[in-house]
Amino acid sequence: MNENTVKGVRAAARAAWGTVVIGGVWLTIGYFVWLGIMHARPGWVLALWGGGDLEWSAIQTMSLWFFGAFKVGLFLVVLAAIWLSLWWRGLKRASG
């Protein structure tokens, strides 16, 4: 197998795993900060989100959808990282 292909797949696998780590850390920190904000419920958050008829239950629903969608996206990146890692391992074995 072409050595450049093996190096490219290896680099893509490492980049995918780096994305998973950074995304997981960001998600964890963001979620705990958001839990603190939802516990305190400061008035400035309602003003930043547009104020008006917006209530905390709507903000909570939107934020949970956001974090859920982010987790699904991160899961897809994990699947891609696993696939790339297995592909790189197979290429490495085939090339000797």
Secondary structure, 3 states (H helix, E strand, C coil): CCHHHHHHHHHHHHHHHHHHHHHHHHHHHHHHHHHHHHHHCCHHHHHHCCCCCCCHHHHHHHHHHHHHHHHHHHHHHHHHHHHHHHHHHHHHHHHC
